Amino acid sequence: MKTFTKKVGNKMEERLPFSKILAIGFMLFAMFLGAGNVIFAPMVGQEAGTNTWIAMSGFLITGVGLVLLAIIALTKGGGTVEKLASRVHPMFAVVFSILLFLALGPIYVIPRTTSVVYEISVNPLLSSGVNSKLILFVFSLVFIVFTILLSWNTTKFVDRLGKIITPIFGVLLAVIILKSLFTPMGSIGAPTENYMSGIFLKGFTQGYYTMDVLAAFVFGGIFIKSISALGIKSEKAVSKIFIKAGLITIIGLILLQVSMAWIGASSVDAIGYKANGGEVLAESAKVLFGQIGIYMIGTVIFLTGITTNVACLAAVSEYFERVFPKVSYKKWLIVFAVMSLIITNFGLNKILTMASPILLLLYPIAIALIVLVLTDSLFKRRREVYVGTIIGVTLIAILDALKDANLFVEQINAAFHFIPLFENGAGWLITGLIGAVIGLIIATVKETKVGQHRTV
C-alpha cells in the first residue's frame, strides 16, 4: 500500500491510511502479546481475589501504561535504546543495551516463551510415561526453527504478524474471554496472604514480569525499520505513526490484562489455586469449553508465543548486527536461536528463577530512563541529572536483585530498611529522586563556576 502526503503549513507531511496504521498497531500488539501477557495477570487474579482490581491498577501501570511512555520516550530519544541510554554515558548505553537485548532474547524471553508454549499447548496432550524431556527438546527445536524462518526478513512483519497471525489468535482469545464473562466459573474469593497488604505495590512489581516496557525499547529499532519499509522516511512521520500504533496496542493490552485477571480471579472455585498462570489458563479453558478448550488455548498460546519469539529474535539480532557489523543479521539469528534452544531445555521453572533478578535490575533503570527523557526539558537535559538518577536507581535495583536471588537477604533488609518503600521493592524511587537532585545541584554549581570564570 502506498503512502500519501498532506500539506501542513508550508510542508508536505508523509502519512499512511488508517487501515495500514491499524495493521501496524496489530503488528505491535502481536509483538508485545506473548507468554508474559497471558500468564502473570491470571495469577494476580487468583491470589489477589477481591483485591484484584487494586493489584491490577498497579500492574497496569508497569505492565501497560509505561509501554506507551516508553514508545514516546523512544521517539523523543532518537528511536533506539542506545541513543536514549547514551544520554547517561556512552559506556552505560553499551552495557545496558547488551543486557537488555540478551534478556529479551536468548537468555530469558525466547526460552520462557517456548517453554510456556510447550507447557500449555503440548504437555497437557501427552500421556503418562512419555519422555517429557525428549518431547520438550524436539518441540523446542521445531518451534525455534520456525521462529528463525519467520524472522529471516523483517520487512514482512506487518503482513505476517499484523494481518494474519494476530487476527487468528485475537478471535480465539476473545471467545474464551467472552465465555468467562457470560458463564463465570465461580465467584471471586478472599485474597491470599501475599495480597493482604501492600496490594498496589505488589501488583506494580508483578507488572515487571510482562517485560513490555523493556520490550518497547528492544522492538524500537525493528519497528522503525518496518515502518520505513512502507515508504515512510521522515523521522517525524515515523514517530507519529509509532505513537498512533502504540495507542492501538495499549488499548488492546489493557483489555487483555484485565480479562486475564478476571479469568484468574473467577477460576478458584472451579480449579483451585495453581502454581502458575499457564496452568490457570489451561484448566480454565477446559472448564469453560471442555476438551476443545485445551486446543483453543493451546492455539492462542502457540500463536502468541511465535509472534513474541519472532519479534525478540529479530530485534536482538538486528541490534547485534549494528554493534558488531562484521557478523550479519542472519548469522546472529542462528547464534541466538541456538542459545535459546539450550536454555529452553533447562525447563520453565529454572528459567523463571534465573531471570527474575535480571528483571528486578533492568526494569527500574528502564523506568528511570523513560521519566528522564520525558522530563528533560525541566532540567535542560543536564547529563549530571541523568547520571545521578541512574546511580541512585541502580544501587537499590542491585540490592533488590540480590534479595530475589536469595543472597544476603537478612543483611540487606537490616542495612537498608530505613529507605521508604524498600521492603516493597520500590525503594529505588526515593534514591533515584535523591540522585536527580544531587545531579542537578552538581550541574548548577559547575555552570556557576564556569560563568564566574568567564566573567573574570
Solvent accessible surface area in square Angstrom, and as a share of the most:
residue,aa,sasa,rsa
1,M,138,0.61
2,K,179,0.76
3,T,42,0.24
4,F,98,0.41
5,T,71,0.42
6,K,100,0.42
7,K,132,0.56
8,V,73,0.42
9,G,64,0.61
10,N,149,0.77
11,K,156,0.66
12,M,118,0.53
13,E,26,0.12
14,E,40,0.18
15,R,77,0.28
16,L,8,0.04
17,P,33,0.21
18,F,143,0.59
19,S,66,0.42
20,K,9,0.04
21,I,14,0.07
22,L,58,0.29
23,A,10,0.08
24,I,0,0.00
25,G,0,0.00
26,F,75,0.31
27,M,0,0.00
28,L,1,0.01
29,F,26,0.11
30,A,0,0.00
31,M,1,0.00
32,F,6,0.03
33,L,0,0.00
34,G,2,0.02
35,A,2,0.02
36,G,1,0.01
37,N,2,0.01
38,V,1,0.00
39,I,8,0.04
40,F,27,0.11
41,A,0,0.00
42,P,0,0.00
43,M,32,0.14
44,V,1,0.01
45,G,0,0.00
46,Q,2,0.01
47,E,43,0.19
48,A,0,0.00
49,G,3,0.03
50,T,86,0.50
51,N,29,0.15
52,T,0,0.00
53,W,117,0.41
54,I,88,0.44
55,A,0,0.00
56,M,3,0.01
57,S,49,0.31
58,G,0,0.00
59,F,0,0.00
60,L,38,0.19
61,I,74,0.38
62,T,0,0.00
63,G,0,0.00
64,V,0,0.00
65,G,33,0.31
66,L,15,0.07
67,V,0,0.00
68,L,35,0.17
69,L,68,0.34
70,A,0,0.00
71,I,1,0.00
72,I,52,0.26
73,A,0,0.00
74,L,0,0.00
75,T,24,0.14
76,K,93,0.39
77,G,5,0.05
78,G,31,0.30
79,G,8,0.08
80,T,23,0.13
81,V,1,0.00
82,E,37,0.17
83,K,117,0.49
84,L,0,0.00
85,A,0,0.00
86,S,39,0.25
87,R,26,0.10
88,V,7,0.04
89,H,95,0.42
90,P,81,0.51
91,M,121,0.54
92,F,40,0.17
93,A,5,0.04
94,V,69,0.40
95,V,77,0.44
96,F,5,0.02
97,S,0,0.00
98,I,44,0.22
99,L,78,0.39
100,L,0,0.00
101,F,4,0.02
102,L,35,0.17
103,A,2,0.01
104,L,2,0.01
105,G,0,0.00
106,P,0,0.00
107,I,57,0.29
108,Y,4,0.01
109,V,4,0.02
110,I,2,0.01
111,P,0,0.00
112,R,5,0.02
113,T,0,0.00
114,T,0,0.00
115,S,3,0.02
116,V,2,0.01
117,V,1,0.00
118,Y,8,0.03
119,E,70,0.31
120,I,3,0.01
121,S,17,0.11
122,V,31,0.18
123,N,60,0.31
124,P,60,0.38
125,L,87,0.43
126,L,52,0.26
127,S,76,0.49
128,S,117,0.76
129,G,85,0.82
130,V,64,0.37
131,N,93,0.48
132,S,55,0.35
133,K,167,0.71
134,L,97,0.48
135,I,55,0.28
136,L,20,0.10
137,F,93,0.39
138,V,77,0.44
139,F,31,0.13
140,S,0,0.00
141,L,73,0.36
142,V,97,0.56
143,F,3,0.01
144,I,6,0.03
145,V,67,0.38
146,F,81,0.34
147,T,0,0.00
148,I,22,0.11
149,L,114,0.57
150,L,28,0.14
151,S,0,0.00
152,W,101,0.36
153,N,61,0.31
154,T,11,0.06
155,T,66,0.38
156,K,92,0.39
157,F,1,0.01
158,V,6,0.04
159,D,65,0.34
160,R,77,0.28
161,L,2,0.01
162,G,1,0.01
163,K,104,0.44
164,I,98,0.50
165,I,19,0.10
166,T,7,0.04
167,P,56,0.35
168,I,87,0.44
169,F,0,0.00
170,G,29,0.27
171,V,96,0.55
172,L,44,0.22
173,L,10,0.05
174,A,42,0.32
175,V,63,0.36
176,I,4,0.02
177,I,23,0.12
178,L,90,0.45
179,K,66,0.28
180,S,0,0.00
181,L,90,0.45
182,F,161,0.67
183,T,67,0.39
184,P,70,0.44
185,M,25,0.11
186,G,24,0.23
187,S,80,0.52
188,I,50,0.25
189,G,33,0.32
190,A,74,0.57
191,P,23,0.14
192,T,38,0.22
193,E,152,0.68
194,N,86,0.44
195,Y,3,0.01
196,M,120,0.54
197,S,86,0.56
198,G,37,0.35
199,I,26,0.13
200,F,80,0.33
201,L,32,0.16
202,K,65,0.28
203,G,0,0.00
204,F,21,0.09
205,T,19,0.11
206,Q,41,0.18
207,G,0,0.00
208,Y,1,0.00
209,Y,33,0.13
210,T,5,0.03
211,M,1,0.01
212,D,3,0.01
213,V,0,0.00
214,L,0,0.00
215,A,5,0.04
216,A,2,0.01
217,F,1,0.01
218,V,3,0.02
219,F,3,0.01
220,G,0,0.00
221,G,13,0.12
222,I,0,0.00
223,F,0,0.00
224,I,43,0.22
225,K,77,0.32
226,S,2,0.01
227,I,1,0.01
228,S,34,0.22
229,A,54,0.42
230,L,36,0.18
231,G,32,0.30
232,I,0,0.00
233,K,146,0.62
234,S,46,0.30
235,E,132,0.59
236,K,137,0.58
237,A,4,0.03
238,V,11,0.06
239,S,23,0.15
240,K,82,0.35
241,I,7,0.03
242,F,3,0.01
243,I,53,0.27
244,K,94,0.40
245,A,0,0.00
246,G,0,0.00
247,L,86,0.43
248,I,36,0.18
249,T,0,0.00
250,I,15,0.07
251,I,109,0.55
252,G,19,0.18
253,L,0,0.00
254,I,69,0.35
255,L,119,0.59
256,L,7,0.03
257,Q,0,0.00
258,V,54,0.31
259,S,19,0.12
260,M,1,0.00
261,A,0,0.00
262,W,47,0.17
263,I,1,0.00
264,G,0,0.00
265,A,1,0.01
266,S,0,0.00
267,S,0,0.00
268,V,30,0.17
269,D,98,0.51
270,A,45,0.35
271,I,24,0.12
272,G,27,0.26
273,Y,119,0.45
274,K,60,0.25
275,A,86,0.66
276,N,40,0.21
277,G,1,0.01
278,G,6,0.06
279,E,73,0.33
280,V,0,0.00
281,L,3,0.01
282,A,9,0.07
283,E,65,0.29
284,S,2,0.01
285,A,1,0.00
286,K,93,0.39
287,V,75,0.43
288,L,16,0.08
289,F,54,0.23
290,G,32,0.31
291,Q,98,0.43
292,I,105,0.53
293,G,0,0.00
294,I,11,0.06
295,Y,118,0.45
296,M,25,0.11
297,I,1,0.00
298,G,7,0.07
299,T,55,0.32
300,V,0,0.00
301,I,2,0.01
302,F,65,0.27
303,L,25,0.13
304,T,1,0.00
305,G,1,0.01
306,I,1,0.00
307,T,0,0.00
308,T,8,0.05
309,N,0,0.00
310,V,2,0.01
311,A,0,0.00
312,C,1,0.00
313,L,1,0.01
314,A,0,0.00
315,A,0,0.00
316,V,1,0.00
317,S,0,0.00
318,E,13,0.06
319,Y,2,0.01
320,F,14,0.06
321,E,55,0.25
322,R,92,0.33
323,V,55,0.32
324,F,91,0.38
325,P,99,0.62
326,K,201,0.85
327,V,50,0.29
328,S,49,0.31
329,Y,24,0.09
330,K,87,0.37
331,K,127,0.54
332,W,35,0.12
333,L,0,0.00
334,I,79,0.40
335,V,66,0.38
336,F,6,0.02
337,A,3,0.03
338,V,77,0.44
339,M,68,0.31
340,S,0,0.00
341,L,25,0.13
342,I,106,0.54
343,I,28,0.14
344,T,0,0.00
345,N,51,0.26
346,F,124,0.52
347,G,21,0.20
348,L,20,0.10
349,N,116,0.59
350,K,109,0.46
351,I,1,0.00
352,L,47,0.23
353,T,95,0.56
354,M,86,0.39
355,A,2,0.02
356,S,16,0.11
357,P,23,0.15
358,I,53,0.27
359,L,1,0.00
360,L,26,0.13
361,L,41,0.20
362,L,2,0.01
363,Y,0,0.00
364,P,1,0.01
365,I,8,0.04
366,A,0,0.00
367,I,10,0.05
368,A,6,0.05
369,L,0,0.00
370,I,0,0.00
371,V,75,0.43
372,L,9,0.04
373,V,0,0.00
374,L,50,0.25
375,T,45,0.26
376,D,10,0.05
377,S,87,0.56
378,L,148,0.74
379,F,17,0.07
380,K,153,0.65
381,R,135,0.49
382,R,42,0.15
383,R,113,0.41
384,E,45,0.20
385,V,5,0.03
386,Y,1,0.00
387,V,51,0.29
388,G,13,0.12
389,T,12,0.07
390,I,8,0.04
391,I,96,0.49
392,G,8,0.08
393,V,3,0.01
394,T,32,0.19
395,L,107,0.53
396,I,7,0.03
397,A,0,0.00
398,I,76,0.39
399,L,27,0.13
400,D,12,0.06
401,A,13,0.10
402,L,55,0.27
403,K,38,0.16
404,D,56,0.29
405,A,43,0.33
406,N,125,0.64
407,L,86,0.43
408,F,125,0.52
409,V,50,0.29
410,E,144,0.64
411,Q,113,0.50
412,I,11,0.05
413,N,46,0.24
414,A,70,0.54
415,A,58,0.45
416,F,67,0.28
417,H,108,0.48
418,F,142,0.59
419,I,17,0.09
420,P,77,0.49
421,L,71,0.35
422,F,1,0.00
423,E,125,0.56
424,N,68,0.35
425,G,21,0.20
426,A,0,0.00
427,G,0,0.00
428,W,7,0.02
429,L,72,0.36
430,I,54,0.28
431,T,25,0.14
432,G,4,0.04
433,L,117,0.58
434,I,92,0.47
435,G,8,0.08
436,A,20,0.16
437,V,77,0.44
438,I,88,0.45
439,G,2,0.02
440,L,70,0.35
441,I,99,0.50
442,I,80,0.40
443,A,2,0.01
444,T,65,0.38
445,V,70,0.40
446,K,106,0.45
447,E,85,0.38
448,T,67,0.39
449,K,131,0.56
450,V,71,0.41
451,G,33,0.32
452,Q,110,0.49
453,H,146,0.65
454,R,196,0.72
455,T,118,0.68
456,V,161,0.93
